């Protein structure tokens, strides 16, 4: 499973630095950076909080991509 996101784009459109956005969500700047870079998948609660912050549906911010390499058992 790979979770892509549009967080970087949405944050920049709204004129927020990673630090400012992190403070709004009560998480660390490193957490925001890791989510934007695809190194960390947020909890469901945090993903919904991010989507609600931008007044978007969660599917508009986070895109689930299934990996093609899995064999069926």
KADAHU-V623765 format. One record per helix or strand of 2 or more residues. SS is the DSSP state (h for helix, s for strand). FROM is the first residue (numbers start at 1). TO is the last residue. Records with the same first field share a line. If there is no record, write none. Layout:
SS: FROM-TO ; FROM-TO
This chain:
s: 2-5 ; 62-65
h: 7-13 ; 18-25 ; 29-36 ; 44-53 ; 58-61
